[in-house]
Amino acid sequence: MESKLQIIAAFLMLSCFFSGGEAECSLSDLVVTQTAVAGQVGGEPEYQVTVENRCICTQTDVKVSCAGFDSPLPVDPAVIRPDGDGSDLCTLNNGGAVTNDAKLSFTYAGKTQVSFAPVSSTVNCS
């Protein structure tokens, strides 16, 4: 069973390499899950957000929509930060790598949930 998984992984990596990565990954591979957590900050409910890259290739310069993101709960700007250009976009992980073997998570508070839908990224498949 393990050797079958290794063959599949090798095939996916080769496919990604020969296609230049672009055809193998898309924004739909960046999966955002969000759940309400018990507690409030400043009278606003808290939410836990996790971003997972389900593509074998790394994605960098990940931008997500974040209109209305103004949390009274401090959020690490190295994890997510508003771009500050009036575009309602936020940058994940300081623009660095979002790999397929790690999940990026943060907690915020707000009157309503923010979508954090992926808007753009750069695929890095080597």
One Martini backbone bead per residue (centre of mass of N, CA, C, O) as a GRO file, in nm:
protein
  126
    1MET     BB    1   0.058   0.063  -0.021
    2GLU     BB    2   0.298   0.258   0.006
    3SER     BB    3   0.397   0.229  -0.291
    4LYS     BB    4   0.143   0.349  -0.421
    5LEU     BB    5   0.171   0.629  -0.290
    6GLN     BB    6   0.449   0.692  -0.412
    7ILE     BB    7   0.359   0.679  -0.708
    8ILE     BB    8   0.145   0.897  -0.695
    9ALA     BB    9   0.327   1.125  -0.596
   10ALA     BB   10   0.524   1.114  -0.834
   11PHE     BB   11   0.318   1.173  -1.054
   12LEU     BB   12   0.226   1.450  -0.948
   13MET     BB   13   0.502   1.586  -0.959
   14LEU     BB   14   0.552   1.542  -1.265
   15SER     BB   15   0.300   1.684  -1.364
   16CYS     BB   16   0.372   1.954  -1.243
   17PHE     BB   17   0.643   1.992  -1.386
   18PHE     BB   18   0.542   1.962  -1.694
   19SER     BB   19   0.311   2.200  -1.651
   20GLY     BB   20   0.431   2.431  -1.445
   21GLY     BB   21   0.167   2.408  -1.230
   22GLU     BB   22  -0.086   2.564  -1.334
   23ALA     BB   23  -0.278   2.311  -1.406
   24GLU     BB   24  -0.272   2.180  -1.103
   25CYS     BB   25  -0.351   2.461  -0.983
   26SER     BB   26  -0.584   2.638  -0.769
   27LEU     BB   27  -0.794   2.816  -0.575
   28SER     BB   28  -0.955   2.552  -0.490
   29ASP     BB   29  -0.699   2.444  -0.317
   30LEU     BB   30  -0.791   2.673  -0.128
   31VAL     BB   31  -0.905   2.598   0.193
   32VAL     BB   32  -1.170   2.745   0.381
   33THR     BB   33  -1.222   2.738   0.730
   34GLN     BB   34  -1.506   2.815   0.956
   35THR     BB   35  -1.550   2.871   1.312
   36ALA     BB   36  -1.719   2.894   1.588
   37VAL     BB   37  -1.635   3.014   1.909
   38ALA     BB   38  -1.612   3.031   2.226
   39GLY     BB   39  -1.678   3.357   2.270
   40GLN     BB   40  -1.580   3.702   2.343
   41VAL     BB   41  -1.489   4.029   2.195
   42GLY     BB   42  -1.632   4.311   2.254
   43GLY     BB   43  -1.915   4.152   2.188
   44GLU     BB   44  -1.773   3.954   1.982
   45PRO     BB   45  -1.743   3.693   1.799
   46GLU     BB   46  -1.560   3.402   1.749
   47TYR     BB   47  -1.312   3.285   1.498
   48GLN     BB   48  -1.195   3.002   1.317
   49VAL     BB   49  -0.921   2.985   1.082
   50THR     BB   50  -0.848   2.772   0.792
   51VAL     BB   51  -0.573   2.712   0.569
   52GLU     BB   52  -0.560   2.493   0.280
   53ASN     BB   53  -0.333   2.319   0.069
   54ARG     BB   54  -0.432   2.069  -0.183
   55CYS     BB   55  -0.172   2.101  -0.326
   56ILE     BB   56   0.145   1.992  -0.406
   57CYS     BB   57   0.189   2.279  -0.450
   58THR     BB   58   0.306   2.576  -0.390
   59GLN     BB   59   0.177   2.882  -0.244
   60THR     BB   60   0.199   3.228  -0.313
   61ASP     BB   61   0.072   3.528  -0.270
   62VAL     BB   62  -0.181   3.516  -0.089
   63LYS     BB   63  -0.516   3.619  -0.158
   64VAL     BB   64  -0.790   3.757   0.028
   65SER     BB   65  -1.090   3.823   0.116
   66CYS     BB   66  -1.169   4.109   0.376
   67ALA     BB   67  -1.428   4.241   0.416
   68GLY     BB   68  -1.460   4.371   0.746
   69PHE     BB   69  -1.175   4.337   0.872
   70ASP     BB   70  -1.214   4.410   1.236
   71SER     BB   71  -1.046   4.314   1.507
   72PRO     BB   72  -1.040   4.314   1.861
   73LEU     BB   73  -0.861   4.077   1.807
   74PRO     BB   74  -0.555   3.997   1.789
   75VAL     BB   75  -0.366   3.958   1.482
   76ASP     BB   76  -0.124   3.812   1.316
   77PRO     BB   77   0.037   3.969   1.048
   78ALA     BB   78   0.195   3.710   0.947
   79VAL     BB   79  -0.073   3.559   0.870
   80ILE     BB   80  -0.269   3.828   0.857
   81ARG     BB   81  -0.317   4.113   0.626
   82PRO     BB   82  -0.399   4.402   0.531
   83ASP     BB   83  -0.309   4.587   0.250
   84GLY     BB   84  -0.405   4.908   0.263
   85ASP     BB   85  -0.545   4.989  -0.048
   86GLY     BB   86  -0.871   4.948  -0.055
   87SER     BB   87  -0.930   4.628  -0.167
   88ASP     BB   88  -1.018   4.398   0.041
   89LEU     BB   89  -0.732   4.269   0.099
   90CYS     BB   90  -0.534   3.983   0.200
   91THR     BB   91  -0.236   3.854   0.343
   92LEU     BB   92  -0.064   3.554   0.359
   93ASN     BB   93   0.222   3.476   0.514
   94ASN     BB   94   0.376   3.732   0.399
   95GLY     BB   95   0.367   3.583   0.100
   96GLY     BB   96   0.439   3.310   0.153
   97ALA     BB   97   0.430   2.987   0.203
   98VAL     BB   98   0.172   2.747   0.103
   99THR     BB   99   0.157   2.436   0.192
  100ASN     BB  100   0.049   2.090   0.187
  101ASP     BB  101   0.165   2.035   0.510
  102ALA     BB  102   0.006   2.299   0.608
  103LYS     BB  103  -0.167   2.503   0.841
  104LEU     BB  104  -0.346   2.806   0.847
  105SER     BB  105  -0.408   2.994   1.154
  106PHE     BB  106  -0.686   3.190   1.301
  107THR     BB  107  -0.819   3.441   1.525
  108TYR     BB  108  -1.133   3.618   1.540
  109ALA     BB  109  -1.340   3.913   1.564
  110GLY     BB  110  -1.701   3.965   1.488
  111LYS     BB  111  -2.012   4.045   1.388
  112THR     BB  112  -1.913   3.904   1.123
  113GLN     BB  113  -1.830   3.705   0.884
  114VAL     BB  114  -1.554   3.638   0.691
  115SER     BB  115  -1.470   3.482   0.400
  116PHE     BB  116  -1.170   3.440   0.279
  117ALA     BB  117  -1.151   3.428  -0.021
  118PRO     BB  118  -0.979   3.333  -0.275
  119VAL     BB  119  -0.804   3.536  -0.537
  120SER     BB  120  -0.480   3.484  -0.519
  121SER     BB  121  -0.179   3.326  -0.673
  122THR     BB  122   0.137   3.153  -0.665
  123VAL     BB  123   0.277   2.894  -0.839
  124ASN     BB  124   0.515   2.643  -0.690
  125CYS     BB  125   0.659   2.405  -0.913
  126SER     BB  126   0.962   2.179  -0.874
   0.00000   0.00000   0.00000
